[in-house]
């Protein structure tokens, strides 16, 4: 999940300024969190609530979406937020970009696939929308279970029909922006499959010149699970861009489901502040948490 947030934030400047190379500056002008991060946190919040039904997902998506209406939603999801139905369901990549927490919340592959279906169904009920969500959640699950990259690729090919036969260098040459699941999820997963590190996976996803924040979000989610973490400095800088309420949910999810982050100083500090805040609320007091309170962290403009 943290990899999805970091990937989205790193890819955000390139969504409308596509590049076809990997040696791009990170955390440059325009770096921000987008709807990818927001809805990833909404999925995490739903899972933390203990009732990950389709109806519950819909409630959380609308609650978070209406609270942050300008974070980059696509046209069809804006319509869904207004209560307008999508005939046949959407097959946009929104279902795949937000699903990574599901890959950590369950302990069998079938439960992950079913959980991914539930997370997609409210707004992305088209078979391709559900397939995209299931593919990403399964890849995260298999990666954290130490399945080989060849094994992950084989599963994705056999279960979902994704084609990884062409190297990324060839895909990149003719690839253009595509915000659908079938036109963006396989390429994002290929960026992970060819990567040598978390950062390399994100850079490769950005270099496709497509839906950069979403594809970096997807590649980053799987890369985090595979490599067992992310450079701490990169995490601190990226998560400092999240609003307080999103950061709190992220910490709660990490404490419960992401053991590899429990020793991170940022998460330890935030978890401590969360507990202190709960105690103060019980006493009728309030406390605001700001990422700026952590040494060496500044919010990017």
C-alpha positions in Angstrom: 0.0 0.0 0.0 2.8 2.5 0.9 4.4 1.7 -2.5 1.1 2.7 -4.2 1.0 6.0 -2.4 4.7 6.8 -3.1 4.3 5.7 -6.8 1.3 7.9 -7.3 3.0 10.9 -5.8 6.2 10.4 -7.8 4.3 9.9 -11.0 1.9 12.8 -10.5 4.0 15.5 -12.4 4.2 13.3 -15.5 0.5 12.5 -16.0 0.0 15.6 -18.2 3.6 15.9 -19.2 4.5 12.4 -20.4 8.1 11.3 -20.8 9.7 8.4 -22.6 12.8 8.0 -20.5 13.6 6.7 -17.0 16.1 9.4 -15.9 13.5 11.9 -14.7 13.8 14.2 -11.7 11.7 13.0 -8.8 9.7 15.3 -6.5 9.8 18.1 -9.1 7.3 20.8 -9.7 3.7 19.6 -9.6 4.4 16.7 -7.2 1.2 15.9 -5.2 -1.1 13.1 -4.1 -3.9 12.3 -6.5 -7.1 10.3 -6.6 -5.0 7.2 -6.7 -3.7 7.8 -3.2 -7.0 9.1 -1.9 -8.9 6.0 -3.0 -6.1 3.6 -1.9 -6.6 5.1 1.6 -10.3 4.7 1.2 -9.9 1.0 0.5 -7.6 0.7 3.5 -10.2 2.5 5.7 -12.9 0.1 4.5 -10.7 -2.9 5.3 -9.9 -1.4 8.8 -13.6 -1.0 9.4 -14.0 -4.8 9.4 -16.8 -4.8 6.9 -15.5 -4.8 3.3 -18.8 -5.3 1.6 -19.5 -3.6 -1.8 -21.9 -1.3 0.0 -19.4 -0.3 2.5 -16.8 0.4 -0.2 -19.3 2.6 -1.9 -19.9 4.6 1.3 -16.1 5.1 1.9 -15.4 6.0 -1.8 -18.1 8.7 -1.8 -17.1 10.0 1.6 -13.5 10.4 0.6 -14.3 11.5 -2.9 -16.6 14.3 -1.9 -14.2 15.5 0.7 -11.4 15.9 -1.9 -13.2 16.6 -5.2 -10.3 18.3 -6.9 -7.7 15.5 -6.6 -7.9 14.3 -10.2 -10.9 12.1 -10.7 -11.9 10.9 -14.2 -15.2 12.0 -15.7 -17.0 8.7 -15.2 -16.0 8.5 -11.5 -17.1 12.1 -11.0 -20.5 11.0 -12.4 -20.5 8.0 -10.1 -19.8 10.3 -7.1 -22.9 12.3 -8.1 -25.0 9.2 -8.0 -25.1 8.6 -11.8 -24.9 5.0 -12.9 -22.3 3.7 -15.4 -24.1 1.4 -17.8 -22.3 -1.9 -17.7 -19.8 -0.6 -15.2 -16.5 1.2 -15.8 -13.4 -0.6 -17.0 -11.1 2.3 -16.2 -8.0 1.7 -14.3 -9.4 3.3 -11.1 -10.2 -0.2 -9.8 -6.6 -1.3 -10.2 -4.9 1.8 -8.8 -6.7 1.7 -5.4 -6.7 -2.1 -4.7 -3.3 -2.8 -3.2 -4.4 -2.9 0.4 -6.5 -5.9 -0.4 -3.3 -7.8 -1.3 -2.2 -7.4 2.3 -5.5 -7.9 4.2 -6.1 -11.6 3.3 -4.1 -14.7 3.6 -5.3 -16.8 0.7 -5.2 -16.0 -3.0 -8.9 -16.8 -3.4 -9.8 -14.4 -0.6 -7.6 -11.7 -2.2 -9.3 -12.2 -5.6 -12.8 -12.1 -4.0 -11.8 -9.0 -1.9 -10.5 -7.3 -5.0 -13.9 -8.0 -6.8 -15.8 -6.4 -3.9 -13.5 -3.3 -3.9 -14.0 -2.8 -7.7 -17.7 -3.6 -8.0 -19.3 -0.3 -6.7 -17.9 1.9 -9.5 -16.0 -0.5 -11.8 -18.3 -3.4 -12.2 -17.3 -4.2 -15.8 -15.5 -7.5 -16.1 -12.4 -5.8 -17.3 -12.6 -3.4 -14.3 -12.8 -6.3 -11.9 -10.1 -8.2 -13.7 -7.7 -5.2 -13.4 -8.3 -5.0 -9.7 -7.9 -8.7 -9.2 -4.6 -8.8 -11.2 -3.0 -6.0 -9.2 -4.2 -7.4 -5.8 -3.0 -10.9 -6.7 0.4 -9.6 -7.8 0.8 -7.8 -4.5 -0.2 -10.9 -2.6 2.1 -13.2 -4.5 5.0 -10.8 -4.3 4.7 -10.5 -0.5 4.5 -14.3 -0.3 7.9 -14.4 -2.1 6.6 -16.0 -5.3 9.2 -15.6 -8.0 8.7 -12.9 -10.7 8.4 -15.6 -13.3 5.7 -17.2 -11.1 3.8 -14.0 -10.7 4.0 -13.4 -14.5 2.8 -16.9 -15.2 -0.2 -16.6 -12.9 -1.2 -13.2 -14.5 -0.9 -14.7 -18.0 -2.8 -17.8 -17.2 -5.5 -16.3 -15.0 -6.1 -12.9 -16.8 -4.5 -13.4 -20.3 -2.0 -10.6 -19.8 0.8 -10.6 -22.4 4.3 -9.9 -21.1 6.1 -11.3 -24.2 7.4 -7.9 -25.4 10.1 -6.1 -23.4 9.3 -2.8 -21.9 11.7 -1.0 -24.2 9.6 -2.1 -27.2 6.3 -1.4 -25.5 7.4 2.1 -24.6 8.1 3.0 -28.3 4.5 2.9 -29.4 2.6 3.2 -26.1 0.3 6.1 -25.6 -2.0 7.3 -22.7 -4.7 4.8 -21.9 -6.7 5.0 -18.7 -8.5 1.6 -19.2 -7.6 -1.5 -17.2 -6.7 -3.6 -20.3 -4.7 -0.7 -21.8 -2.6 0.2 -18.7 -2.5 -2.5 -16.1 -0.4 -5.1 -18.0 2.1 -2.4 -18.9 2.4 -1.2 -15.3 2.9 -4.8 -14.1 5.6 -5.2 -16.8 7.4 -2.2 -15.3 7.6 -4.1 -12.0 8.5 -7.4 -13.6 11.6 -5.8 -15.4 12.7 -3.7 -12.4 15.8 -4.0 -10.2 14.5 -1.9 -7.3 11.4 -0.1 -6.0 12.6 3.2 -7.5 13.5 1.5 -10.8 10.0 0.0 -11.0 8.4 3.5 -10.6 10.8 5.1 -13.1 10.0 2.4 -15.6 6.3 2.9 -15.2 6.7 6.7 -15.6 8.8 6.1 -18.8 5.9 4.5 -20.6 4.6 8.0 -21.3 1.1 7.1 -20.3 -1.1 7.5 -17.3 2.0 8.0 -15.2 0.7 8.4 -11.7 -1.6 5.4 -12.0 0.9 3.2 -13.6 3.6 4.2 -11.1 1.1 3.6 -8.3 0.4 0.0 -9.6 4.1 -0.8 -10.2 5.1 0.7 -6.9 2.5 -1.3 -5.0 3.8 -4.6 -6.3 7.5 -3.5 -6.0 7.1 -2.6 -2.4 5.7 -6.1 -1.7 8.4 -7.8 -3.7 11.5 -5.8 -2.5 10.2 -5.7 1.1 10.2 -1.9 1.5 11.0 1.5 0.0 13.9 3.8 0.7 12.9 5.6 4.0 13.8 9.1 2.8 11.6 8.6 -0.2 8.7 7.5 2.0 9.1 10.4 4.4 9.2 13.0 1.7 6.2 11.5 -0.2 4.0 10.9 2.8 4.6 14.5 4.1 2.3 15.5 1.2 -0.7 13.6 2.5 -3.4 15.4 4.6 -3.5 14.5 8.2 -6.5 12.3 8.0 -5.1 10.2 5.1 -1.8 9.8 7.0 -3.6 8.6 10.1 -5.4 5.8 8.1 -2.2 4.9 6.4 -0.4 4.5 9.7 -3.3 2.4 11.2 -3.2 0.1 8.2 0.6 -0.2 8.3 0.5 -1.1 12.0 -2.1 -3.8 11.4 -1.1 -5.3 8.1 2.4 -4.1 7.1 5.0 -5.6 9.5 7.9 -4.3 7.4 6.9 -0.7 8.3 6.4 -1.1 12.0 10.0 -0.2 12.8 10.1 2.9 10.6 10.6 6.0 12.8 7.9 7.9 11.0 5.3 5.2 11.6 6.4 4.7 15.2 6.1 8.4 15.9 2.8 8.6 14.1 1.4 5.6 15.9 2.5 7.1 19.2 0.8 10.4 18.4 -2.4 8.5 17.3 -2.6 6.7 20.7 -1.9 10.0 22.5 -4.6 11.7 20.4 -7.1 9.0 21.3 -6.4 9.5 25.0 -6.8 13.3 24.6 -10.1 12.8 22.8 -11.3 10.7 25.7 -10.4 13.5 28.0 -12.2 16.1 25.9 -9.0 17.6 24.4 -7.9 17.7 20.8 -4.5 17.6 19.1 -3.6 18.2 15.4 -0.9 16.1 13.8 1.3 17.7 11.1 3.9 16.0 8.9 6.0 19.1 9.4 6.6 18.0 13.0 9.0 15.4 11.8 12.7 16.5 11.6 14.0 17.1 8.1 10.6 16.9 6.4 9.1 19.8 4.3 5.9 19.8 2.3 6.6 20.2 -1.4 4.8 23.1 -3.1 
